[in-house]
Amino acid sequence: MSNRIRNNLKCEGETFVAFSDLSGFKYYMKDRDRAFQALNTLYNSAFTILQNRQNISALAVSDCVISWACDQQVSSIIEFASRLHRLLIPHKY
């Protein structure tokens, strides 16, 4: 299962990449509704953050989000990953 969130950046120079996944997703797979809820939260959280970020692209694959910043600023990818995980932690993902 693959879900492209946004991939419209042309990278030149340094590119920073982050890999974020749902902690304990194998456990959630035992409960189909819980697994769906976890994936929905992950995908929607990433999409919401990306709405206001033009310098980040991301690709959702199964229970993870691979994101990258092409603006040669490591702070961009750190900010994206931090915001994503702050949205996931209250749900214990």
Buried (B, 14 or more C-beta within 10 A) or exposed (E): EEBEBBEEBEEEEEBBEBEBBBBEBEEBEEEEEEBEBBBEBBBEBBBEBBEEBEBBBBBBEEBBBBBBBBBEEEEBBEBBBEBBBEBBEEEEB
